[in-house]
Amino acid sequence: MLILFGVSNYTTAQKNTIENIVSSLKAINPGDSLARLHLGKIFITGNKKTKAYIIVREMQLKPGDYIPISNLIDALEKDRQHIYNTTLFVEVVVEPVLINAFDFDINITVKERWYIFPFPELQFVDGTLDEWLMKYKGDLNRLNYGIKFIHNNLTGRKDQLRVHLLNGYTRTVSFNYKAPYANAALTNGFSVGGGYFQNREIAYKTSYDNEFVYYKRENFVRNAWEIQLGYSIRKGLKISHSFNLNYTHLNIDDSIVSANYNTAYFNKPTSKIGYVDLYYTLQYTDVNNVLYPLTGISGSIGIGKRGLGFSGGINVFSIGGEFNKYWSFGKKWYVSAQLQGNIKLPFNQAYINQQALGYGNTYIRGLEYKIIDGVAYAISKFNLKREIFNFSINTIFKKSKTLNKIPFRIYAKTFADMGYSYNKEDFVSRLNNKFLGSAGVGVDIVTFYDLQIRIEYSLNQLGQKRLFLHNEKGF
């Protein structure tokens, strides 16, 4: 198998074949280090759903190009990675076919993923199975249930449709459609979405011990709806620009913004509010696998504006970014360094604008469940890992081209995180405005469709030790 989830390169036999071709070409052109090959045609097989021009669009090599013989192996491997990073395929093979001493073609063979995922949804209100079991003792009333429909390649142009219908402790009706290749040149895209949401409890403040304090009632205490519009530009392969315009309308229980709870929730005495979010993001990606990188560089810079004013209420201007570097040191050893930060102005922000550490994937390992609000934060993460197992298990679907095997890659790792979250004195908690740090060991399991299971044992600067379980979907 050529690749499993894009984290391996050519097999030894395939690489030897290409190297033999290169050696033969060098023998024909002895002493000519600048000898070049002309690319004639690109042939693609295996793409039953995906349009062929979408695959070619993700390649640096194009018909008619000339490439130095000495660069051929690296160029083919780069294009294999680019095609795989569309996340449309479980396997990608890119091989040269020598026509004569001066010309060659490329054969591309792909194995498509399963794109349609209609499945029942069982969701933990408290984020993860670990937190639901440990903190809420598996309370069945704190569950959401429903249906999620996902199509990741609706028309064969990598356009995505997501529909979410959820009931239970909360209610959600939402949809999103994203078309990254919307114009003839395949450089511009758009997205549109919206939803309606209801909650029976909401966090109205954060405690001194960095935990949410909830406002609860029998009926829904938060009703919200939103509309989302997006536009993207990606002329090359590594750099993309995205522009997003969202409108959100919130209606919460009147008591939440009273003196008994949190008058700073919206930074104004109202329980109903509508606001606009404008975002611009510049993204750079050059990694071997966008879903589980082991080598390469990625990063982004984002600028956002919430509200139409510049002070008071929920108005905020934010700027943030991240930088990620991944190295391979050979013999299946890998190192990564990740930096992330954000600042919001002015510093006198409404409570709903103070999200910093502990929200989504922005956290320090070992402090996952600590809510550390702030108007500015920075995080650094370092990982040292080694692949210890790489194998596949045959399934009962022997005739299926996408479900016949379940591959596993298992990595042992050690890690260390550092961070800082600043907030104004009026909102300071136990972990605000302090250096934060943790270290630990763990295991990453990368399996079917880049599903990642992370088991981590962490020690933080408070002396707390704990085992954490995380999972991230690869589709």
C-alpha positions as CSV (number, residue, x, y, z in Angstrom):
1,M,0.0,0.0,0.0
2,L,1.4,3.4,-1.0
3,I,0.1,5.4,1.9
4,L,-2.0,5.1,5.0
5,F,-3.6,8.4,5.7
6,G,-0.8,10.3,4.0
7,V,1.8,9.8,6.6
8,S,4.1,7.5,4.6
9,N,6.0,8.1,1.4
10,Y,6.6,5.7,-1.4
11,T,7.0,2.0,-0.7
12,T,10.6,0.8,-1.1
13,A,9.7,-1.0,-4.3
14,Q,8.0,2.0,-5.8
15,K,10.8,4.3,-4.8
16,N,13.4,1.9,-6.3
17,T,11.5,1.9,-9.5
18,I,11.5,5.7,-9.8
19,E,15.2,5.8,-8.7
20,N,16.0,3.3,-11.5
21,I,14.3,5.5,-14.0
22,V,16.2,8.5,-12.8
23,S,19.5,6.5,-12.9
24,S,18.8,5.5,-16.4
25,L,18.1,9.0,-17.5
26,K,21.3,10.3,-15.8
27,A,23.3,7.6,-17.7
28,I,21.8,8.8,-21.0
29,N,22.9,12.4,-20.0
30,P,26.2,11.8,-18.1
31,G,27.7,15.0,-16.6
32,D,24.6,17.0,-17.4
33,S,23.2,18.0,-14.0
34,L,20.7,20.3,-15.7
35,A,19.2,17.7,-18.0
36,R,15.4,18.0,-18.0
37,L,12.4,15.9,-18.8
38,H,9.3,17.1,-20.6
39,L,5.9,16.1,-19.1
40,G,3.5,15.0,-21.7
41,K,0.2,13.7,-20.3
42,I,-1.3,13.0,-16.9
43,F,-3.5,9.9,-16.6
44,I,-5.9,9.4,-13.7
45,T,-7.7,6.3,-12.6
46,G,-9.9,5.4,-9.6
47,N,-11.8,8.7,-9.4
48,K,-15.4,7.6,-9.7
49,K,-16.9,10.7,-8.0
50,T,-14.1,13.3,-8.0
51,K,-13.6,15.3,-11.2
52,A,-10.2,14.7,-12.8
53,Y,-9.5,18.5,-13.1
54,I,-9.8,18.9,-9.3
55,I,-6.9,16.4,-8.9
56,V,-4.8,18.1,-11.6
57,R,-5.5,21.5,-10.0
58,E,-3.7,20.3,-6.8
59,M,-0.5,19.5,-8.7
60,Q,2.6,21.6,-9.2
61,L,3.5,19.6,-12.3
62,K,1.4,20.3,-15.4
63,P,1.4,18.9,-18.9
64,G,4.1,20.8,-20.9
65,D,6.4,21.4,-17.9
66,Y,10.1,20.7,-17.9
67,I,11.7,19.4,-14.8
68,P,15.3,18.6,-13.9
69,I,15.9,14.9,-13.7
70,S,17.5,15.3,-10.3
71,N,14.2,16.9,-8.9
72,L,11.8,14.2,-10.3
73,I,11.5,12.1,-7.1
74,D,10.8,15.1,-4.8
75,A,8.4,16.7,-7.3
76,L,6.3,13.5,-7.6
77,E,6.2,13.0,-3.8
78,K,5.1,16.7,-3.3
79,D,2.3,16.3,-5.8
80,R,1.2,13.0,-4.1
81,Q,1.0,14.9,-0.8
82,H,-1.0,17.8,-2.4
83,I,-3.5,15.4,-3.8
84,Y,-3.9,13.5,-0.6
85,N,-4.3,16.7,1.4
86,T,-7.6,17.4,-0.5
87,T,-8.9,14.8,2.1
88,L,-10.8,13.1,-0.8
89,F,-8.8,9.9,-0.9
90,V,-7.5,7.2,1.3
91,E,-4.7,6.3,-1.1
92,V,-2.8,8.2,-3.8
93,V,-0.2,6.7,-6.1
94,V,1.8,9.0,-8.4
95,E,4.2,7.3,-10.8
96,P,6.2,8.4,-13.8
97,V,6.1,6.6,-17.2
98,L,9.2,7.1,-19.3
99,I,8.4,7.7,-23.0
100,N,11.9,8.3,-24.2
101,A,15.1,9.9,-23.0
102,F,13.4,13.3,-23.0
103,D,9.7,12.8,-22.3
104,F,7.6,11.2,-19.6
105,D,3.9,10.9,-18.6
106,I,2.4,10.6,-15.1
107,N,0.0,7.9,-13.9
108,I,-2.1,8.8,-10.9
109,T,-4.1,6.1,-9.2
110,V,-6.5,7.1,-6.3
111,K,-8.8,5.3,-4.0
112,E,-11.7,7.5,-3.0
113,R,-12.9,7.9,0.6
114,W,-16.5,7.2,1.5
115,Y,-18.0,10.7,1.2
116,I,-21.5,10.3,2.7
117,F,-22.0,10.0,6.4
118,P,-25.6,9.9,7.5
119,F,-25.5,8.7,11.1
120,P,-27.2,9.1,14.4
121,E,-25.6,11.6,16.8
122,L,-25.1,11.2,20.5
123,Q,-23.5,14.2,22.0
124,F,-22.2,15.0,25.5
125,V,-23.3,18.4,26.7
126,D,-20.1,18.7,28.7
127,G,-17.8,18.2,25.7
128,T,-16.2,14.8,26.2
129,L,-17.0,11.3,27.4
130,D,-14.3,11.7,30.0
131,E,-15.8,14.9,31.5
132,W,-19.3,13.5,31.3
133,L,-18.4,10.4,33.3
134,M,-16.0,12.0,35.8
135,K,-17.7,15.3,36.5
136,Y,-21.4,14.5,36.0
137,K,-21.4,10.7,36.8
138,G,-22.9,9.7,33.4
139,D,-26.1,11.8,33.9
140,L,-28.3,10.7,31.0
141,N,-30.2,14.0,31.2
142,R,-27.1,15.8,30.0
143,L,-27.1,14.1,26.5
144,N,-28.1,15.4,23.1
145,Y,-29.3,13.1,20.4
146,G,-30.2,13.5,16.7
147,I,-29.0,13.1,13.2
148,K,-26.0,14.5,11.4
149,F,-25.7,14.3,7.6
150,I,-22.4,15.0,5.9
151,H,-21.4,14.8,2.3
152,N,-17.8,15.8,1.7
153,N,-17.9,15.6,-2.2
154,L,-21.4,16.5,-3.3
155,T,-20.8,17.2,-6.9
156,G,-17.2,15.8,-7.3
157,R,-15.6,19.2,-6.7
158,K,-14.9,18.8,-3.0
159,D,-18.0,20.7,-2.1
160,Q,-19.3,19.9,1.4
161,L,-22.9,19.8,2.7
162,R,-23.6,19.4,6.4
163,V,-27.0,19.2,8.1
164,H,-27.4,18.9,11.9
165,L,-30.7,18.0,13.7
166,L,-30.3,17.7,17.4
167,N,-32.7,17.4,20.4
168,G,-32.4,16.6,24.1
169,Y,-30.7,18.9,26.6
170,T,-30.2,21.4,23.8
171,R,-31.7,21.8,20.3
172,T,-30.0,22.5,17.1
173,V,-31.1,22.9,13.5
174,S,-28.2,23.9,11.2
175,F,-26.8,23.6,7.8
176,N,-23.6,24.6,5.9
177,Y,-22.6,24.3,2.3
178,K,-19.0,25.0,1.2
179,A,-17.8,25.0,-2.4
180,P,-14.0,25.7,-2.6
181,Y,-13.8,25.6,-6.4
182,A,-16.7,27.7,-7.5
183,N,-15.2,29.5,-10.5
184,A,-13.9,28.2,-13.9
185,A,-10.3,28.9,-12.8
186,L,-10.8,26.8,-9.6
187,T,-9.3,29.6,-7.5
188,N,-12.4,31.1,-5.7
189,G,-15.0,29.5,-3.5
190,F,-17.9,30.4,-1.2
191,S,-19.8,29.1,1.7
192,V,-23.3,29.6,3.1
193,G,-24.9,28.4,6.3
194,G,-27.2,29.1,9.2
195,G,-28.9,27.6,12.2
196,Y,-31.2,27.9,15.1
197,F,-30.1,26.9,18.7
198,Q,-31.7,26.6,22.1
199,N,-30.1,25.8,25.4
200,R,-31.5,24.9,28.8
201,E,-28.4,26.2,30.6
202,I,-25.7,28.7,29.8
203,A,-22.5,29.7,31.5
204,Y,-23.1,33.2,32.7
205,K,-19.6,33.6,34.4
206,T,-16.4,31.8,35.3
207,S,-15.6,31.0,38.9
208,Y,-12.4,31.8,40.7
209,D,-11.4,28.1,40.3
210,N,-11.7,28.4,36.5
211,E,-15.0,26.5,36.0
212,F,-18.2,27.6,34.3
213,V,-21.0,28.8,36.6
214,Y,-24.3,27.9,34.9
215,Y,-27.7,29.5,34.9
216,K,-30.4,26.8,34.5
217,R,-34.2,26.6,34.1
218,E,-36.7,24.0,33.0
219,N,-37.3,25.9,29.8
220,F,-34.8,27.1,27.3
221,V,-32.8,30.1,28.7
222,R,-31.0,30.9,25.5
223,N,-32.4,31.1,22.0
224,A,-30.2,32.1,19.1
225,W,-30.1,32.1,15.3
226,E,-27.4,32.9,12.9
227,I,-26.5,33.4,9.2
228,Q,-23.1,32.7,7.7
229,L,-21.5,33.8,4.4
230,G,-18.0,33.1,3.3
231,Y,-15.7,33.8,0.3
232,S,-12.3,32.2,-0.3
233,I,-9.4,32.8,-2.7
234,R,-6.7,30.1,-3.3
235,K,-4.7,30.8,-6.5
236,G,-1.8,28.5,-5.7
237,L,-1.4,25.4,-3.5
238,K,-0.1,26.7,-0.2
239,I,-1.7,30.1,0.5
240,S,-5.4,30.8,0.9
241,H,-7.5,33.8,1.9
242,S,-10.9,33.6,3.5
243,F,-13.5,36.3,4.2
244,N,-16.4,35.6,6.5
245,L,-19.5,37.6,7.4
246,N,-21.8,36.3,10.1
247,Y,-24.9,37.7,11.8
248,T,-26.0,36.3,15.2
249,H,-29.1,37.2,17.2
250,L,-29.2,36.2,20.9
251,N,-32.2,36.2,23.3
252,I,-31.4,35.1,26.8
253,D,-33.3,35.0,30.1
254,D,-33.6,38.5,31.6
255,S,-32.1,37.5,35.0
256,I,-28.7,36.7,33.5
257,V,-27.9,40.3,32.8
258,S,-29.1,41.5,36.3
259,A,-26.9,42.4,39.2
260,N,-27.6,39.0,40.8
261,Y,-25.7,37.2,37.9
262,N,-23.6,39.1,35.5
263,T,-24.2,42.7,34.3
264,A,-21.1,42.4,32.1
265,Y,-22.5,39.4,30.1
266,F,-23.2,41.7,27.1
267,N,-21.6,44.8,28.6
268,K,-25.0,46.5,28.4
269,P,-28.4,46.1,30.2
270,T,-30.2,44.1,27.6
271,S,-31.2,40.4,27.2
272,K,-31.6,40.6,23.4
273,I,-28.8,41.5,21.0
274,G,-27.8,41.1,17.4
275,Y,-24.3,41.6,16.1
276,V,-22.2,41.2,13.0
277,D,-18.9,39.3,12.8
278,L,-16.3,40.1,10.1
279,Y,-13.3,37.9,9.8
280,Y,-10.3,37.7,7.4
281,T,-7.8,34.8,7.6
282,L,-4.6,34.2,5.7
283,Q,-3.6,30.5,5.8
284,Y,-0.3,28.9,4.8
285,T,-0.1,25.1,4.6
286,D,2.8,22.9,3.4
287,V,2.7,19.7,5.4
288,N,2.7,16.0,4.4
289,N,-0.8,15.4,5.9
290,V,-3.2,18.2,6.8
291,L,-5.1,16.0,9.3
292,Y,-2.1,14.5,11.1
293,P,1.1,16.4,10.1
294,L,4.5,14.9,10.7
295,T,6.7,17.1,8.4
296,G,6.3,20.6,7.1
297,I,5.1,24.0,8.1
298,S,1.6,25.6,8.5
299,G,0.3,28.8,10.0
300,S,-2.3,31.5,9.8
301,I,-3.0,35.1,10.7
302,G,-6.6,36.3,11.4
303,I,-8.2,39.7,11.9
304,G,-11.7,40.0,13.2
305,K,-14.3,42.7,14.1
306,R,-17.4,42.0,16.1
307,G,-20.1,44.7,16.3
308,L,-20.3,47.9,14.3
309,G,-18.9,50.2,17.1
310,F,-15.5,50.4,18.7
311,S,-16.3,50.4,22.4
312,G,-19.0,49.3,24.8
313,G,-21.4,46.5,24.4
314,I,-20.0,43.5,22.5
315,N,-17.8,45.5,20.2
316,V,-14.3,44.0,19.8
317,F,-11.3,44.1,17.4
318,S,-9.1,41.0,17.4
319,I,-6.0,39.8,15.8
320,G,-4.4,36.4,16.2
321,G,-2.3,33.8,14.6
322,E,-0.5,30.5,14.9
323,F,2.7,28.8,13.6
324,N,3.4,25.1,13.4
325,K,6.6,23.4,12.5
326,Y,7.0,19.6,12.1
327,W,10.3,17.7,11.7
328,S,11.3,14.2,10.9
329,F,14.6,13.0,12.3
330,G,14.6,9.6,10.7
331,K,14.1,6.2,12.1
332,K,10.4,7.1,12.7
333,W,11.2,9.9,15.2
334,Y,9.3,13.2,14.9
335,V,9.3,16.6,16.6
336,S,6.8,19.4,16.4
337,A,6.5,23.0,17.8
338,Q,3.3,24.9,17.9
339,L,2.8,28.6,18.8
340,Q,-0.6,30.3,19.0
341,G,-1.8,33.7,20.3
342,N,-4.6,36.3,20.2
343,I,-5.4,39.8,21.5
344,K,-8.7,41.6,21.7
345,L,-9.2,45.4,21.9
346,P,-10.3,47.3,23.9
347,F,-9.5,45.2,27.0
348,N,-12.8,46.1,28.7
349,Q,-14.8,43.3,27.0
350,A,-18.2,41.7,27.5
351,Y,-18.1,38.3,29.1
352,I,-19.1,36.5,25.9
353,N,-16.0,38.0,24.2
354,Q,-13.5,36.8,26.8
355,Q,-13.0,33.3,25.5
356,A,-9.4,32.3,25.7
357,L,-8.0,29.0,27.0
358,G,-10.2,26.0,27.6
359,Y,-12.5,26.6,24.6
360,G,-12.5,24.2,21.7
361,N,-9.0,23.0,20.8
362,T,-7.3,26.0,22.5
363,Y,-6.0,24.6,25.7
364,I,-2.9,23.6,27.6
365,R,-2.7,19.8,28.0
366,G,-3.2,19.0,31.7
367,L,-5.6,22.0,32.0
368,E,-8.1,20.9,29.4
369,Y,-11.2,21.5,31.6
370,K,-10.0,24.7,33.1
371,I,-11.8,27.8,31.7
372,I,-9.1,30.6,31.6
373,D,-10.8,33.6,30.2
374,G,-8.8,36.5,28.8
375,V,-8.5,39.3,26.3
376,A,-5.0,38.2,25.3
377,Y,-3.3,34.8,25.4
378,A,-0.4,32.8,24.1
379,I,0.4,29.1,23.9
380,S,3.4,27.0,23.0
381,K,3.3,23.2,22.6
382,F,6.2,20.8,22.0
383,N,6.0,17.1,21.0
384,L,8.5,14.4,20.6
385,K,7.1,11.2,19.2
386,R,8.0,7.9,17.6
387,E,6.0,5.5,15.5
388,I,5.9,2.2,17.3
389,F,3.3,0.2,15.3
390,N,2.0,0.3,11.7
391,F,-0.4,-2.4,10.6
392,S,-3.8,-3.1,9.0
393,I,-6.7,-5.3,10.0
394,N,-8.8,-7.0,7.3
395,T,-12.5,-6.4,7.6
396,I,-15.5,-8.5,6.5
397,F,-16.0,-6.2,3.5
398,K,-13.3,-7.9,1.4
399,K,-14.7,-6.7,-2.0
400,S,-14.9,-3.1,-0.9
401,K,-12.1,-0.8,-2.1
402,T,-12.5,1.6,0.8
403,L,-13.6,-0.6,3.7
404,N,-11.6,-3.7,3.1
405,K,-8.9,-2.8,5.6
406,I,-8.6,-0.8,8.8
407,P,-5.1,0.6,9.2
408,F,-3.5,1.7,12.4
409,R,-0.5,3.8,13.2
410,I,0.5,4.1,16.8
411,Y,2.9,6.8,18.2
412,A,4.4,7.0,21.6
413,K,5.1,10.6,22.7
414,T,6.2,13.0,25.3
415,F,5.1,16.6,25.4
416,A,5.4,20.0,27.2
417,D,3.1,23.0,27.0
418,M,3.3,26.6,28.2
419,G,0.9,29.5,28.1
420,Y,-0.4,32.7,29.6
421,S,-3.9,34.3,29.6
422,Y,-4.3,38.0,30.5
423,N,-7.5,39.6,31.7
424,K,-8.5,42.8,33.5
425,E,-8.5,42.6,37.3
426,D,-12.3,42.7,37.5
427,F,-12.4,39.2,35.9
428,V,-9.2,37.6,37.2
429,S,-9.5,34.0,38.4
430,R,-7.0,31.6,39.9
431,L,-5.2,30.9,36.6
432,N,-5.4,34.3,34.9
433,N,-2.3,36.5,34.6
434,K,0.0,33.6,35.6
435,F,2.5,31.5,33.8
436,L,0.9,28.1,32.9
437,G,2.8,24.9,32.2
438,S,2.4,21.2,31.9
439,A,4.2,18.1,30.7
440,G,3.3,14.5,30.1
441,V,3.5,11.3,28.0
442,G,0.9,9.7,25.8
443,V,-0.1,7.6,22.8
444,D,-1.6,8.7,19.5
445,I,-3.6,6.2,17.5
446,V,-4.3,7.2,13.9
447,T,-6.8,4.9,12.2
448,F,-9.7,4.7,9.8
449,Y,-10.2,8.0,7.8
450,D,-7.6,9.8,9.9
451,L,-9.6,9.3,13.1
452,Q,-7.2,10.3,15.9
453,I,-7.4,8.9,19.4
454,R,-5.1,10.5,21.9
455,I,-4.4,9.1,25.4
456,E,-2.4,11.5,27.5
457,Y,-1.2,11.5,31.1
458,S,-0.3,15.1,32.2
459,L,1.2,16.9,35.2
460,N,0.4,20.7,35.4
461,Q,2.0,23.5,37.4
462,L,-0.6,23.0,40.2
463,G,0.8,19.6,40.8
464,Q,-2.4,17.9,39.4
465,K,-1.9,14.6,37.6
466,R,-4.6,13.1,35.3
467,L,-5.2,10.8,32.4
468,F,-7.1,12.5,29.4
469,L,-8.7,10.9,26.4
470,H,-9.3,12.9,23.2
471,N,-10.6,12.0,19.8
472,E,-10.7,14.0,16.6
473,K,-12.6,13.0,13.5
474,G,-10.8,13.0,10.2
475,F,-13.9,13.6,8.0
